[in-house]
Amino acid sequence: MDNIYRGVNAVANIKSAMKRAGTNKKENLRNREDKSALKTALRRFDEALQGEDKEAAEAAYLKAVSTVDKAAAKGVIHKNAANHKKAQLAGKRTSAN
């Protein structure tokens, strides 16, 4: 039987398992997008630190911290990992000043 549920090519034969495979695929895609946005925010903060504009670095820092908090709230990263990241960011910000 072809899997007609949510465009998923799953091995499952049970209807609920097929639906779950579709849900897993959507969640995986969302998590990858969120993790990519997190990495981008962290990279932009590092790039802003390399520049001389302190206001841009501060704005990038606030954006990065916000993105880390959102990722932790969504369960993309663990809350302790988020706190560790934020501490690293704060350390970089302090040493750059």
Residue pairs with C-beta under 8 A, 6 or more apart in sequence:
1 13
3 9
3 10
3 12
3 18
3 21
5 15
5 18
5 19
5 21
5 22
6 18
6 19
6 21
6 22
6 23
6 25
6 26
7 22
8 18
8 21
8 22
8 25
10 17
10 18
10 21
10 22
12 18
12 20
12 21
31 74
31 76
34 70
34 71
34 74
34 76
35 71
35 76
35 77
37 67
37 71
38 67
38 68
38 71
38 76
38 77
41 60
41 63
41 64
41 67
41 68
42 64
42 67
42 68
42 85
42 89
44 60
44 63
44 64
45 57
45 60
45 61
45 63
45 64
45 89
45 92
46 92
47 60
48 56
48 57
48 59
48 60
48 61
49 57
49 60
49 92
49 93
49 96
51 57
54 97
57 93
57 96
58 93
61 89
61 93
64 89
65 86
65 89
68 77
68 82
68 85
68 86
68 89
69 82
69 86
71 77
71 82
72 78
72 79
72 81
72 82
77 85
